[in-house]
Amino acid sequence: MFQKVLINDDHDAILSSITQILKSAGVNVIERAQYCDEAYLKLKKAQLETAEFDLLITDLSFKRDHRNANLENGEDLIQKVREDFPNMSIIVYSMKDQLQKVRLLVNQYGVNGYVCKDRNGSKELYEAIKSVALGQVFLSPQVDRALHPNANMEIDEFDIQLINLLSKGWSQDDISEDLKTKNISPNSLSTIEKRLNKLKVQFKANNTIHLVAITKDLGLI
């Protein structure tokens, strides 16, 4: 079982609930954070003190306030954690249930568990903690199709990459040149135009700006 766990969530009630779940699972050393930057600093401090955490439980969505944030959401934190703590176990505990989001987090960032906050969330989080401690990947039933090879996913990783670059203000020419530089295929301008046109039809977007807005609302980027 895990020895030291960090919980990252901006709701006091959720923090208290997760703390009780961890205690019932046999975890005694538990720390809390309510901001992603705060969570990351706690992880780094523990590393310097050679008393590292072995599990991070984090939400994905965090409300903004007066603080300036370098890590604005759970996905930013997870990406940073994977760079600096490649062996740390990570469980996401979130309201979001988009299959594409789950698949990206598991395949790209190596998230070990994804639990949906709903009426069975507490029970599933307990099961996730036990399963991940045994080296297994745990997904809530409503998102477990995310890793199925025949799952009808909304869009694939290449599409996500294109839309992410568009959201940063890149032109289609810029995207094409960047993909060529990184030897990522397909990378031709015509292919990128076709993919974006297909996505606009799929999501009923009037233009690329509308496409970015829709996919953000859906939590795909």
TORZABA-201055 format. One record per atom (N, C-alpha, C): residue in three letters; x, y negated, z negated. Coordinates in pm, whole numbers, plus 50000, padded with zeros to 5 digits. Atoms other than C-alpha are relative to their C-alpha. Layout:
! residues N
ALAXYZ
...
This chain:
! residues 221
MET500845011950000
MET500005000050000
MET500884987550000
PHE499255012549995
PHE501084964050051
PHE500304995149859
GLN499575004950130
GLN502984948249767
GLN499734985249981
LYS500135014550010
LYS502694911149846
LYS499264994750123
VAL500885004249890
VAL499964894750056
VAL499734985149993
LEU500375014249988
LEU499314859250178
LEU498674999050073
ILE501305002449938
ILE495724848650253
ILE499974985650050
ASN500085013549942
ASN495154818750483
ASN498594997550051
ASP501385003249962
ASP491624804450500
ASP499664986649935
ASP500305013250055
ASP490164769750447
ASP498714999549917
HIS501194999550085
HIS487124781250245
HIS500335006849868
ASP499714994450132
ASP487484786649870
ASP499315013349976
ALA500774987850025
ALA484754812949861
ALA500595011950074
ILE499384989249922
ILE486424833450135
ILE501315004349936
LEU498744996850067
LEU489774831149959
LEU499765008649877
SER500324992350121
SER488214843749637
SER499535014150035
SER500524987049959
SER486394871849817
SER501135009250047
ILE498894991849950
ILE489534883949996
ILE500925004149885
THR499174996850116
THR491484882149670
THR499455012149925
GLN500634988850070
GLN488994905649505
GLN500135013050079
ILE499864988249915
ILE489124929449801
ILE501425005749990
LEU498614995650010
LEU492924930649784
LEU500295006549864
LYS499794994250133
LYS492884937049410
LYS499375013949990
SER500654986950002
SER490414965549459
SER500765010350083
ALA499184991149917
ALA492804979749721
ALA501345003149935
GLY498774997150072
GLY495644979649467
GLY501124990150023
VAL498985010449978
VAL497474947749571
VAL500004990749879
ASN499925008250120
ASN498724927649273
ASN500584986150024
VAL499385013049973
VAL500814899349421
VAL499304993750120
ILE500825006349897
ILE498494876549617
ILE500174985049992
GLU499925014549994
GLU499054840649727
GLU499044994850106
ARG501005005949913
ARG496734816649908
ARG500534987550070
ALA499735012549928
ALA496984788950166
ALA498714995850070
GLN501205005049932
GLN494334766650323
GLN500324992550128
TYR499555006249876
TYR496374752550610
TYR501045009350064
CYS499054991149931
CYS498404770750874
CYS501444995849976
ASP498655004650032
ASP501464748750814
ASP500405004349860
GLU499744995950138
GLU501184756050443
GLU500315014949994
ALA499774985649998
ALA500964793350511
ALA501395003250053
TYR498694997449940
TYR504044792550733
TYR501124996349904
LEU498975004250095
LEU506054773350471
LEU500115010049885
LYS499974989850106
LYS505084798950206
LYS500745012550048
LEU499314988449944
LEU506274826850435
LEU501514997750008
LYS498575003249988
LYS509604809450500
LYS500664999249862
LYS499465001150136
LYS510104801550130
LYS500235013949941
ALA499874986450051
ALA509494837750038
ALA501175007350065
GLN498874993949929
GLN512004848550303
GLN501324995349942
LEU498775005550056
LEU514684825450161
LEU500275005649860
GLU499864994750135
GLU514014839449816
GLU500105015450000
THR499954985349982
THR514264875349954
THR498855006949926
ALA501214994250059
ALA510754881949828
ALA498874998650102
GLU500895002249887
GLU508954884050160
GLU498625006349980
PHE501334994149993
PHE505264890050212
PHE500045011650099
ASP500074989249901
ASP504394922450389
ASP498665000450073
LEU501265000949927
LEU500864912650499
LEU499504985649998
LEU500675013049987
LEU499234880650625
LEU498575002750045
ILE501404999749959
ILE495434877950639
ILE499604985850031
THR500295013749962
THR494334847350831
THR498754998750085
ASP501085003849911
ASP491314831050989
ASP500624994250126
LEU499525006449878
LEU491594816251339
LEU499654985250004
SER500505013849990
SER489574784051301
SER500194992649868
PHE499795008550117
PHE490554756051062
PHE499544985850032
LYS500485013649979
LYS488824722551026
LYS501124990149980
ARG498995010450012
ARG490984692151080
ARG499624990149890
ASP500245010750095
ASP491384665850809
ASP501084989550017
HIS499055011149990
HIS493754637150729
HIS501435004650025
ARG498634995249984
ARG496844659050748
ARG500385001550147
ASN499464997149868
ASN499034660351056
ASN500435014650003
ALA499744985649995
ALA499274696651164
ALA500885003650119
ASN499204994249892
ASN502014713451364
ASN499375012950049
LEU500714987649967
LEU500144746451353
LEU498524997349972
GLU501375004750017
GLU496504737251413
GLU499005011149974
ASN500964989150016
ASN494894771451407
ASN500735013249972
GLY499424987150033
GLY495404807751321
GLY500835006150111
GLU499234994549888
GLU496584816951667
GLU501384993850008
ASP498695006650004
ASP499364790851645
ASP500875006349891
LEU499264993950111
LEU500374805551309
LEU500475014050035
ILE499654986249965
ILE500314841251437
ILE501165000350099
GLN498915000649902
GLN502514832151733
GLN501334996849930
LYS498785004050071
LYS505044815451500
LYS500485011349909
VAL499644989050090
VAL504954844251253
VAL500645011450078
ARG499434989249921
ARG505624869451526
ARG501424996950047
GLU498645003949960
GLU508694849751634
GLU500995001849885
ASP499095000150115
ASP510154847751283
ASP499905012349911
PHE500214988250086
PHE508684878451112
PHE499395011350085
PRO500554990249904
PRO508304905051384
PRO499425012549937
ASN500474987650062
ASN507664933251138
ASN498874997949900
MET501065002650097
MET505054916150922
MET498655004750054
SER501354996149961
SER501574931050930
SER499084987949995
ILE500925011349990
ILE498814906851032
ILE498595005350022
ILE501424997149981
ILE495054910250990
ILE499264986950021
VAL500835011849973
VAL492724884451145
VAL498625002549939
TYR501344999250060
TYR489484877650955
TYR499244987750050
SER500545011449926
SER487334855851180
SER498555002150040
MET501374999749947
MET483814847051294
MET499995003350149
LYS499954998249855
LYS484954849351657
LYS499995014950035
ASP500074985949961
ASP484104881851833
ASP500175002050150
GLN499754998449856
GLN485234876052194
GLN501035011050023
LEU499104988849973
LEU486814907652331
LEU501344995550056
GLN498765004649939
GLN489354888552536
GLN500944994249895
LYS499185005750107
LYS490574869552230
LYS500655011149917
VAL499474988850079
VAL490984902052036
VAL501105007250077
ARG499014992749920
ARG492824919052320
ARG501314992250010
LEU498795008149992
LEU495264889952356
LEU500775000349869
LEU499335000250130
LEU495984888851985
LEU500695013349970
VAL499414986850026
VAL496624926251967
VAL501145002950096
ASN499004996249900
ASN498534930752292
ASN501164990250008
GLN498945009949983
GLN500474898152304
GLN500734997049870
TYR499385003950126
TYR501104890851936
TYR500115011549900
GLY499834988650087
GLY500904925551786
GLY499214999349871
VAL500855000350118
VAL498094918051543
VAL499595014349964
ASN500254986350045
ASN497464949251334
ASN498545003049968
GLY501414998050030
GLY493824943651249
GLY499194987750036
TYR500915011049969
TYR490864922451355
TYR498655003349940
VAL501244997750072
VAL487884920151123
VAL499064988250020
CYS500985010549977
CYS484734900651202
CYS499304996449868
LYS500725004750118
LYS483184879450927
LYS498515001050026
ASP501444998749990
ASP479644892050910
ASP499515007549878
ARG500574993750120
ARG477404911550673
ARG500815011949952
ASN499164988550040
ASN479824941250674
ASN501474996249991
GLY498615004449994
GLY482974919950677
GLY500855004249883
SER499214996450119
SER484074926750319
SER500375014750001
LYS499754985649995
LYS483724964250358
LYS501035003450107
GLU499074997349889
GLU485544964050693
GLU501394994649971
LEU498695005450035
LEU488324941950558
LEU500735009649905
TYR499414990050091
TYR488934967150278
TYR500535011950081
GLU499584988749915
GLU489074995050539
GLU501214996150085
ALA498895004649918
ALA491394974050755
ALA501304999749921
ILE498815000650085
ILE493834968250469
ILE500575014049978
LYS499564986250021
LYS493975005550397
LYS500595006050128
SER499564994249872
SER494335014950766
SER501334994150045
VAL498775006649957
VAL497014989150847
VAL501175004149911
ALA498944995450091
ALA498984999950540
ALA500545013650041
LEU499594986849952
LEU499105034550698
LEU500584999550142
GLY499425001549867
GLY500415020351026
GLY499015000950113
GLN501054999249898
GLN497085021151210
GLN499494986150037
VAL500655012349957
VAL495364993751410
VAL498515001249969
PHE501424999850036
PHE491904984751280
PHE499264988750070
LEU500875010149940
LEU489184966551476
LEU498585002349951
SER501414998850035
SER485644959051363
SER499245006450115
PRO500744993049895
PRO483064979851554
PRO499554991150116
GLN500515008649893
GLN481734949851749
GLN501074995150097
VAL498925004149909
VAL485164943051902
VAL500935011550035
ASP499054989149977
ASP486704977651919
ASP500135003850147
ARG499884997649857
ARG486014979052295
ARG501124991850063
ALA498985009149945
ALA488694952252339
ALA501215007450053
LEU498804992649959
LEU491444978352373
LEU499685011750092
HIS500384989049909
HIS489475002552588
HIS500404996450142
PRO499515003349864
PRO491055004452936
PRO498884996850098
ASN501105002549907
ASN487645003653103
ASN499034989249949
ALA500865010450055
ALA486244975152893
ALA499774989150103
ASN500345010749908
ASN484464948553094
ASN500404986649939
MET499495012150061
MET486654919552986
MET499554987850079
GLU500425012249935
GLU485674883853058
GLU500994995450108
ILE498935003849908
ILE488994874253221
ILE501285006749953
ASP498774993150040
ASP492474889153225
ASP501074990049956
GLU498945008450055
GLU495764876053086
GLU500514989750101
PHE499535009449899
PHE496814860053416
PHE499054988150010
ASP500995010749996
ASP493574840253428
ASP500134990949879
ILE499825007850123
ILE494084829253067
ILE501204990850014
GLN498785008049982
GLN497584817353155
GLN499754988150092
LEU500315010949907
LEU496304797053449
LEU499194989049932
ILE500875009850064
ILE493594780253245
ILE500734992549889
ASN499215006750104
ASN495974773052958
ASN500894989150060
LEU499155010049936
LEU498324754953195
LEU499174988450053
LEU500905010749957
LEU495414735653345
LEU499624991049884
SER500425007650117
SER494384725152995
SER501104990549952
LYS498885008650037
LYS497844709752950
LYS500264989150105
GLY499905010449899
GLY497334687853257
GLY500855003750121
TRP499184995749886
TRP499344708653504
TRP499155000650125
SER500674998549871
SER498424707153871
SER500195014350049
GLN499854986649944
GLN498014738754077
GLN501395001850062
ASP498644999549946
ASP501304730454252
ASP501025002449889
ASP499084998350114
ASP503044727553914
ASP499965014449949
ILE500164986450050
ILE501624760953805
ILE500705009950092
SER499384991149902
SER502764777854125
SER501534999949986
GLU498565001250012
GLU506314764554089
GLU500505006149870
ASP499604994550130
ASP506464774353720
ASP499995015350004
LEU500084985449991
LEU505344810053794
LEU501135005750086
LYS498894995649915
LYS507914812954072
LYS501324999649924
THR498775001350079
THR510664800553839
THR500155011449901
LYS499984989350101
LYS509704826953584
LYS499845014050061
ASN500164987349928
ASN509344854153851
ASN498745007549960
ILE501314994250032
ILE505704859753758
ILE499165000550126
SER500824998349881
SER503494873354033
SER498575003549960
PRO499885008349881
PRO501194864354196
PRO500294985549964
ASN499615013750030
ASN502524828954222
ASN499774990250115
SER500225009049887
SER501514814854561
SER498864990349969
LEU501025010250022
LEU499424783154567
LEU498635004950046
SER501284995049948
SER496734800154776
SER499365010049905
THR500524990150095
THR496404828754526
THR499444993049876
ILE500465007550117
ILE496104804254236
ILE498684993050029
GLU501255006749961
GLU493424784654422
GLU498845009950004
LYS501054989849990
LYS491474816654492
LYS499575004849861
ARG500344995450135
ARG491684828154130
ARG499174989649926
LEU500735010650069
LEU490514794654000
LEU498604998150058
ASN501345001149938
ASN487664792954250
ASN499105011449953
LYS500764988550048
LYS486574827854143
LYS499554997849856
LEU500335002750139
LEU486684817353777
LEU498924989349988
LYS501025010550003
LYS484644786153848
LYS498625005650033
VAL501274993449967
VAL481974807554009
VAL499535008749884
GLN500334990850109
GLN482104833053727
GLN499434992749879
PHE500445007450119
PHE481694806753454
PHE499074988350035
LYS500935010449954
LYS479444783853663
LYS500524986149965
ALA499355012850028
ALA481914755253628
ALA499984991250125
ASN500065009349887
ASN481604724353847
ASN501384996850056
ASN498635003149959
ASN485374718353858
ASN500955006249898
THR499034993750090
THR488594728553684
THR499924994249858
ILE500155006050133
ILE488044703853397
ILE498845006649926
HIS501174993350058
HIS484634719253338
HIS500365014449962
LEU499574986250027
LEU486214754053356
LEU500805000749870
VAL499215000350122
VAL488734745153086
VAL499114997849879
ALA500905002850111
ALA485974731052865
ALA499165012249963
ILE500834988250026
ILE483804762052903
ILE500795011049931
THR499204989150058
THR486594786652828
THR500484996449858
LYS499655004150137
LYS487614766052523
LYS498825002449907
ASP501214997950081
ASP484044766952395
ASP499785014749968
LEU500154985750018
LEU484034804552439
LEU501125006249917
GLY498904994950079
GLY487274807852247
GLY500985008550078
LEU499114991949916
LEU489134823152542
LEU501394994050010
ILE498695006650002
ILE491934797452528
ILE500094991449875
